[in-house]
């Protein structure tokens, strides 16, 4: 079953997000296995990221194995994370 996560990075910025993406890309982790959708942007006091995954397992493998260690190594604050169940998803534009 697909799952989604909303991450909120306190004090995060566009620059932090770009640095994080660059580091993950250099590690060969982008796009991550099992990732279906990613979006991010500014919020009051930080930066948010929203991800949809094929499964809980694929999300955990990426977060625990790549994302969390990279965030920590960059000295960024750990995000607050909210897990959401997904009842429907599509990678096709509506009407197709």
N, CA, C and O atoms as a GROMACS GRO file, in nm:
protein
  384
    1UNK      N    1   0.084  -0.116   0.000
    1UNK     CA    2   0.000   0.000   0.000
    1UNK      C    3   0.089   0.124   0.000
    1UNK      O    4   0.189   0.129   0.072
    2UNK      N    5   0.054   0.223  -0.080
    2UNK     CA    6   0.129   0.348  -0.085
    2UNK      C    7   0.111   0.425   0.045
    2UNK      O    8   0.006   0.420   0.108
    3UNK      N    9   0.217   0.496   0.084
    3UNK     CA   10   0.214   0.582   0.203
    3UNK      C   11   0.273   0.717   0.166
    3UNK      O   12   0.349   0.730   0.070
    4UNK      N   13   0.237   0.818   0.244
    4UNK     CA   14   0.291   0.952   0.222
    4UNK      C   15   0.348   1.003   0.353
    4UNK      O   16   0.306   0.963   0.462
    5UNK      N   17   0.444   1.093   0.341
    5UNK     CA   18   0.505   1.157   0.457
    5UNK      C   19   0.514   1.306   0.432
    5UNK      O   20   0.553   1.351   0.324
    6UNK      N   21   0.477   1.383   0.534
    6UNK     CA   22   0.496   1.527   0.534
    6UNK      C   23   0.605   1.556   0.636
    6UNK      O   24   0.592   1.525   0.754
    7UNK      N   25   0.714   1.617   0.589
    7UNK     CA   26   0.827   1.652   0.675
    7UNK      C   27   0.833   1.803   0.687
    7UNK      O   28   0.817   1.875   0.588
    8UNK      N   29   0.855   1.852   0.807
    8UNK     CA   30   0.873   1.995   0.830
    8UNK      C   31   1.009   2.016   0.895
    8UNK      O   32   1.036   1.967   1.004
    9UNK      N   33   1.095   2.091   0.824
    9UNK     CA   34   1.231   2.117   0.869
    9UNK      C   35   1.236   2.256   0.931
    9UNK      O   36   1.235   2.356   0.858
   10UNK      N   37   1.241   2.266   1.064
   10UNK     CA   38   1.249   2.398   1.127
   10UNK      C   39   1.379   2.467   1.088
   10UNK      O   40   1.487   2.408   1.096
   11UNK      N   41   1.370   2.592   1.046
   11UNK     CA   42   1.488   2.668   1.006
   11UNK      C   43   1.541   2.631   0.869
   11UNK      O   44   1.641   2.688   0.824
   12UNK      N   45   1.476   2.536   0.801
   12UNK     CA   46   1.521   2.495   0.669
   12UNK      C   47   1.496   2.603   0.565
   12UNK      O   48   1.403   2.683   0.578
   13UNK      N   49   1.578   2.604   0.462
   13UNK     CA   50   1.567   2.702   0.355
   13UNK      C   51   1.576   2.631   0.220
   13UNK      O   52   1.607   2.512   0.213
   14UNK      N   53   1.549   2.706   0.115
   14UNK     CA   54   1.566   2.653  -0.020
   14UNK      C   55   1.710   2.608  -0.041
   14UNK      O   56   1.735   2.505  -0.104
   15UNK      N   57   1.804   2.685   0.010
   15UNK     CA   58   1.946   2.650  -0.005
   15UNK      C   59   1.978   2.518   0.064
   15UNK      O   60   2.052   2.436   0.010
   16UNK      N   61   1.923   2.498   0.185
   16UNK     CA   62   1.944   2.371   0.255
   16UNK      C   63   1.889   2.255   0.172
   16UNK      O   64   1.954   2.152   0.157
   17UNK      N   65   1.768   2.274   0.120
   17UNK     CA   66   1.704   2.168   0.041
   17UNK      C   67   1.788   2.136  -0.082
   17UNK      O   68   1.803   2.018  -0.117
   18UNK      N   69   1.842   2.237  -0.148
   18UNK     CA   70   1.924   2.214  -0.267
   18UNK      C   71   2.053   2.141  -0.231
   18UNK      O   72   2.095   2.050  -0.302
   19UNK      N   73   2.117   2.182  -0.120
   19UNK     CA   74   2.239   2.114  -0.075
   19UNK      C   75   2.210   1.968  -0.041
   19UNK      O   76   2.289   1.879  -0.075
   20UNK      N   77   2.098   1.943   0.025
   20UNK     CA   78   2.060   1.806   0.060
   20UNK      C   79   2.038   1.723  -0.066
   20UNK      O   80   2.088   1.611  -0.076
   21UNK      N   81   1.964   1.778  -0.162
   21UNK     CA   82   1.939   1.706  -0.287
   21UNK      C   83   2.069   1.678  -0.361
   21UNK      O   84   2.087   1.569  -0.416
   22UNK      N   85   2.160   1.775  -0.363
   22UNK     CA   86   2.289   1.756  -0.431
   22UNK      C   87   2.369   1.644  -0.366
   22UNK      O   88   2.427   1.562  -0.436
   23UNK      N   89   2.373   1.641  -0.233
   23UNK     CA   90   2.447   1.536  -0.162
   23UNK      C   91   2.386   1.398  -0.188
   23UNK      O   92   2.458   1.301  -0.212
   24UNK      N   93   2.253   1.389  -0.183
   24UNK     CA   94   2.188   1.261  -0.209
   24UNK      C   95   2.211   1.216  -0.353
   24UNK      O   96   2.232   1.098  -0.378
   25UNK      N   97   2.207   1.310  -0.446
   25UNK     CA   98   2.232   1.279  -0.587
   25UNK      C   99   2.374   1.226  -0.606
   25UNK      O  100   2.394   1.129  -0.679
   26UNK      N  101   2.471   1.288  -0.542
   26UNK     CA  102   2.610   1.243  -0.553
   26UNK      C  103   2.630   1.104  -0.494
   26UNK      O  104   2.720   1.031  -0.534
   27UNK      N  105   2.544   1.067  -0.397
   27UNK     CA  106   2.550   0.934  -0.336
   27UNK      C  107   2.481   0.830  -0.423
   27UNK      O  108   2.485   0.710  -0.393
   28UNK      N  109   2.416   0.875  -0.532
   28UNK     CA  110   2.345   0.783  -0.620
   28UNK      C  111   2.207   0.748  -0.570
   28UNK      O  112   2.151   0.645  -0.608
   29UNK      N  113   2.149   0.833  -0.484
   29UNK     CA  114   2.021   0.802  -0.422
   29UNK      C  115   1.904   0.880  -0.479
   29UNK      O  116   1.796   0.883  -0.419
   30UNK      N  117   1.922   0.943  -0.593
   30UNK     CA  118   1.814   1.023  -0.650
   30UNK      C  119   1.786   0.978  -0.793
   30UNK      O  120   1.882   0.971  -0.870
   31UNK      N  121   1.667   0.948  -0.832
   31UNK     CA  122   1.551   0.941  -0.744
   31UNK      C  123   1.559   0.814  -0.659
   31UNK      O  124   1.616   0.714  -0.702
   32UNK      N  125   1.503   0.818  -0.541
   32UNK     CA  126   1.510   0.701  -0.453
   32UNK      C  127   1.421   0.588  -0.502
   32UNK      O  128   1.313   0.611  -0.557
   33UNK      N  129   1.468   0.465  -0.481
   33UNK     CA  130   1.388   0.347  -0.517
   33UNK      C  131   1.256   0.349  -0.440
   33UNK      O  132   1.255   0.368  -0.318
   34UNK      N  133   1.147   0.330  -0.511
   34UNK     CA  134   1.015   0.325  -0.448
   34UNK      C  135   0.948   0.459  -0.431
   34UNK      O  136   0.832   0.465  -0.390
   35UNK      N  137   1.018   0.568  -0.462
   35UNK     CA  138   0.959   0.700  -0.451
   35UNK      C  139   0.866   0.726  -0.568
   35UNK      O  140   0.905   0.707  -0.683
   36UNK      N  141   0.743   0.770  -0.540
   36UNK     CA  142   0.645   0.797  -0.645
   36UNK      C  143   0.626   0.946  -0.673
   36UNK      O  144   0.597   0.985  -0.786
   37UNK      N  145   0.644   1.029  -0.569
   37UNK     CA  146   0.617   1.172  -0.585
   37UNK      C  147   0.693   1.249  -0.478
   37UNK      O  148   0.705   1.203  -0.364
   38UNK      N  149   0.745   1.366  -0.515
   38UNK     CA  150   0.812   1.454  -0.419
   38UNK      C  151   0.778   1.598  -0.452
   38UNK      O  152   0.778   1.637  -0.569
   39UNK      N  153   0.749   1.676  -0.350
   39UNK     CA  154   0.726   1.818  -0.364
   39UNK      C  155   0.777   1.884  -0.237
   39UNK      O  156   0.781   1.822  -0.131
   40UNK      N  157   0.816   2.012  -0.247
   40UNK     CA  158   0.867   2.082  -0.129
   40UNK      C  159   0.851   2.232  -0.147
   40UNK      O  160   0.826   2.280  -0.257
   41UNK      N  161   0.864   2.304  -0.036
   41UNK     CA  162   0.853   2.448  -0.044
   41UNK      C  163   0.868   2.515   0.091
   41UNK      O  164   0.883   2.448   0.193
   42UNK      N  165   0.863   2.648   0.090
   42UNK     CA  166   0.880   2.723   0.215
   42UNK      C  167   0.755   2.717   0.302
   42UNK      O  168   0.643   2.700   0.252
   43UNK      N  169   0.776   2.731   0.432
   43UNK     CA  170   0.667   2.743   0.529
   43UNK      C  171   0.713   2.844   0.633
   43UNK      O  172   0.830   2.882   0.635
   44UNK      N  173   0.624   2.888   0.718
   44UNK     CA  174   0.663   2.978   0.826
   44UNK      C  175   0.771   2.912   0.911
   44UNK      O  176   0.748   2.807   0.971
   45UNK      N  177   0.887   2.972   0.916
   45UNK     CA  178   0.994   2.923   1.001
   45UNK      C  179   1.072   2.806   0.948
   45UNK      O  180   1.148   2.744   1.024
   46UNK      N  181   1.058   2.771   0.820
   46UNK     CA  182   1.135   2.658   0.770
   46UNK      C  183   1.098   2.613   0.631
   46UNK      O  184   1.060   2.694   0.546
   47UNK      N  185   1.108   2.484   0.609
   47UNK     CA  186   1.090   2.422   0.478
   47UNK      C  187   1.013   2.293   0.496
   47UNK      O  188   1.037   2.220   0.593
   48UNK      N  189   0.920   2.262   0.404
   48UNK     CA  190   0.844   2.137   0.412
   48UNK      C  191   0.878   2.051   0.290
   48UNK      O  192   0.920   2.102   0.186
   49UNK      N  193   0.860   1.920   0.305
   49UNK     CA  194   0.873   1.825   0.194
   49UNK      C  195   0.762   1.722   0.207
   49UNK      O  196   0.730   1.678   0.317
   50UNK      N  197   0.704   1.685   0.094
   50UNK     CA  198   0.596   1.587   0.091
   50UNK      C  199   0.635   1.477  -0.008
   50UNK      O  200   0.669   1.506  -0.123
   51UNK      N  201   0.632   1.352   0.038
   51UNK     CA  202   0.671   1.237  -0.044
   51UNK      C  203   0.564   1.130  -0.043
   51UNK      O  204   0.501   1.105   0.060
   52UNK      N  205   0.543   1.067  -0.157
   52UNK     CA  206   0.457   0.950  -0.167
   52UNK      C  207   0.546   0.834  -0.210
   52UNK      O  208   0.629   0.846  -0.300
   53UNK      N  209   0.528   0.720  -0.142
   53UNK     CA  210   0.610   0.601  -0.162
   53UNK      C  211   0.525   0.481  -0.201
   53UNK      O  212   0.408   0.473  -0.166
   54UNK      N  213   0.586   0.388  -0.273
   54UNK     CA  214   0.518   0.262  -0.309
   54UNK      C  215   0.480   0.182  -0.185
   54UNK      O  216   0.376   0.118  -0.181
   55UNK      N  217   0.567   0.187  -0.083
   55UNK     CA  218   0.543   0.108   0.037
   55UNK      C  219   0.613   0.170   0.157
   55UNK      O  220   0.702   0.255   0.143
   56UNK      N  221   0.571   0.128   0.273
   56UNK     CA  222   0.637   0.169   0.396
   56UNK      C  223   0.783   0.127   0.396
   56UNK      O  224   0.870   0.202   0.440
   57UNK      N  225   0.810   0.008   0.345
   57UNK     CA  226   0.947  -0.044   0.343
   57UNK      C  227   1.039   0.045   0.258
   57UNK      O  228   1.150   0.077   0.302
   58UNK      N  229   0.995   0.084   0.139
   58UNK     CA  230   1.080   0.167   0.055
   58UNK      C  231   1.106   0.303   0.119
   58UNK      O  232   1.216   0.357   0.109
   59UNK      N  233   1.004   0.359   0.187
   59UNK     CA  234   1.022   0.486   0.257
   59UNK      C  235   1.123   0.471   0.370
   59UNK      O  236   1.214   0.553   0.382
   60UNK      N  237   1.107   0.369   0.452
   60UNK     CA  238   1.197   0.348   0.567
   60UNK      C  239   1.340   0.327   0.521
   60UNK      O  240   1.433   0.381   0.581
   61UNK      N  241   1.359   0.249   0.414
   61UNK     CA  242   1.495   0.224   0.365
   61UNK      C  243   1.563   0.353   0.324
   61UNK      O  244   1.681   0.373   0.354
   62UNK      N  245   1.491   0.441   0.256
   62UNK     CA  246   1.550   0.568   0.214
   62UNK      C  247   1.571   0.662   0.333
   62UNK      O  248   1.680   0.717   0.349
   63UNK      N  249   1.469   0.680   0.416
   63UNK     CA  250   1.481   0.773   0.528
   63UNK      C  251   1.589   0.729   0.626
   63UNK      O  252   1.674   0.810   0.665
   64UNK      N  253   1.587   0.602   0.666
   64UNK     CA  254   1.683   0.555   0.766
   64UNK      C  255   1.824   0.536   0.708
   64UNK      O  256   1.923   0.562   0.777
   65UNK      N  257   1.831   0.493   0.583
   65UNK     CA  258   1.961   0.461   0.524
   65UNK      C  259   2.032   0.577   0.458
   65UNK      O  260   2.155   0.581   0.456
   66UNK      N  261   1.956   0.673   0.403
   66UNK     CA  262   2.020   0.782   0.332
   66UNK      C  263   1.984   0.921   0.385
   66UNK      O  264   2.072   1.001   0.416
   67UNK      N  265   1.855   0.949   0.396
   67UNK     CA  266   1.814   1.085   0.429
   67UNK      C  267   1.857   1.126   0.570
   67UNK      O  268   1.924   1.228   0.586
   68UNK      N  269   1.821   1.050   0.672
   68UNK     CA  270   1.852   1.089   0.810
   68UNK      C  271   2.002   1.107   0.832
   68UNK      O  272   2.042   1.206   0.892
   69UNK      N  273   2.088   1.014   0.786
   69UNK     CA  274   2.231   1.036   0.807
   69UNK      C  275   2.285   1.159   0.734
   69UNK      O  276   2.374   1.227   0.784
   70UNK      N  277   2.231   1.188   0.616
   70UNK     CA  278   2.277   1.305   0.540
   70UNK      C  279   2.232   1.434   0.607
   70UNK      O  280   2.310   1.528   0.618
   71UNK      N  281   2.107   1.439   0.653
   71UNK     CA  282   2.056   1.556   0.726
   71UNK      C  283   2.143   1.580   0.850
   71UNK      O  284   2.181   1.694   0.877
   72UNK      N  285   2.173   1.474   0.924
   72UNK     CA  286   2.254   1.486   1.045
   72UNK      C  287   2.394   1.536   1.012
   72UNK      O  288   2.446   1.624   1.081
   73UNK      N  289   2.456   1.480   0.909
   73UNK     CA  290   2.592   1.520   0.870
   73UNK      C  291   2.598   1.666   0.827
   73UNK      O  292   2.701   1.732   0.841
   74UNK      N  293   2.487   1.718   0.774
   74UNK     CA  294   2.481   1.858   0.733
   74UNK      C  295   2.456   1.952   0.851
   74UNK      O  296   2.464   2.074   0.836
   75UNK      N  297   2.426   1.895   0.968
   75UNK     CA  298   2.400   1.977   1.086
   75UNK      C  299   2.261   2.038   1.087
   75UNK      O  300   2.234   2.131   1.164
   76UNK      N  301   2.172   1.985   1.003
   76UNK     CA  302   2.034   2.034   1.000
   76UNK      C  303   1.954   1.972   1.113
   76UNK      O  304   1.983   1.862   1.158
   77UNK      N  305   1.852   2.044   1.158
   77UNK     CA  306   1.761   1.990   1.258
   77UNK      C  307   1.679   1.878   1.195
   77UNK      O  308   1.640   1.887   1.079
   78UNK      N  309   1.653   1.773   1.271
   78UNK     CA  310   1.568   1.664   1.222
   78UNK      C  311   1.427   1.718   1.200
   78UNK      O  312   1.379   1.801   1.277
   79UNK      N  313   1.362   1.672   1.094
   79UNK     CA  314   1.228   1.722   1.067
   79UNK      C  315   1.124   1.659   1.159
   79UNK      O  316   1.144   1.549   1.211
   80UNK      N  317   1.014   1.729   1.178
   80UNK     CA  318   0.898   1.664   1.236
   80UNK      C  319   0.832   1.593   1.118
   80UNK      O  320   0.826   1.647   1.008
   81UNK      N  321   0.784   1.474   1.142
   81UNK     CA  322   0.734   1.391   1.033
   81UNK      C  323   0.596   1.339   1.065
   81UNK      O  324   0.568   1.295   1.176
   82UNK      N  325   0.509   1.345   0.966
   82UNK     CA  326   0.373   1.293   0.980
   82UNK      C  327   0.348   1.192   0.870
   82UNK      O  328   0.366   1.223   0.752
   83UNK      N  329   0.308   1.070   0.907
   83UNK     CA  330   0.278   0.963   0.812
   83UNK      C  331   0.131   0.968   0.775
   83UNK      O  332   0.045   0.984   0.862
   84UNK      N  333   0.102   0.955   0.647
   84UNK     CA  334  -0.035   0.957   0.598
   84UNK      C  335  -0.058   0.834   0.510
   84UNK      O  336   0.025   0.802   0.426
   85UNK      N  337  -0.171   0.767   0.529
   85UNK     CA  338  -0.206   0.657   0.439
   85UNK      C  339  -0.261   0.714   0.310
   85UNK      O  340  -0.328   0.818   0.311
   86UNK      N  341  -0.233   0.648   0.201
   86UNK     CA  342  -0.278   0.693   0.070
   86UNK      C  343  -0.380   0.594   0.017
   86UNK      O  344  -0.352   0.475   0.007
   87UNK      N  345  -0.499   0.643  -0.016
   87UNK     CA  346  -0.602   0.554  -0.068
   87UNK      C  347  -0.607   0.555  -0.219
   87UNK      O  348  -0.665   0.465  -0.280
   88UNK      N  349  -0.547   0.656  -0.282
   88UNK     CA  350  -0.546   0.664  -0.428
   88UNK      C  351  -0.428   0.747  -0.471
   88UNK      O  352  -0.397   0.848  -0.408
   89UNK      N  353  -0.361   0.707  -0.576
   89UNK     CA  354  -0.255   0.788  -0.635
   89UNK      C  355  -0.244   0.753  -0.782
   89UNK      O  356  -0.281   0.644  -0.825
   90UNK      N  357  -0.193   0.847  -0.858
   90UNK     CA  358  -0.172   0.826  -1.001
   90UNK      C  359  -0.055   0.910  -1.047
   90UNK      O  360  -0.034   1.021  -0.997
   91UNK      N  361   0.021   0.858  -1.139
   91UNK     CA  362   0.129   0.938  -1.196
   91UNK      C  363   0.086   0.992  -1.333
   91UNK      O  364   0.169   1.043  -1.409
   92UNK      N  365  -0.042   0.980  -1.365
   92UNK     CA  366  -0.097   1.030  -1.491
   92UNK      C  367  -0.177   1.157  -1.466
   92UNK      O  368  -0.248   1.166  -1.365
   93UNK      N  369  -0.168   1.255  -1.554
   93UNK     CA  370  -0.254   1.373  -1.540
   93UNK      C  371  -0.401   1.333  -1.542
   93UNK      O  372  -0.438   1.235  -1.607
   94UNK      N  373  -0.484   1.408  -1.470
   94UNK     CA  374  -0.626   1.377  -1.470
   94UNK      C  375  -0.680   1.382  -1.611
   94UNK      O  376  -0.637   1.463  -1.692
   95UNK      N  377  -0.775   1.295  -1.639
   95UNK     CA  378  -0.840   1.290  -1.770
   95UNK      C  379  -0.769   1.198  -1.868
   95UNK      O  380  -0.811   1.188  -1.984
   96UNK      N  381  -0.663   1.130  -1.825
   96UNK     CA  382  -0.594   1.039  -1.917
   96UNK      C  383  -0.606   0.896  -1.869
   96UNK      O  384  -0.554   0.805  -1.934
   0.00000   0.00000   0.00000
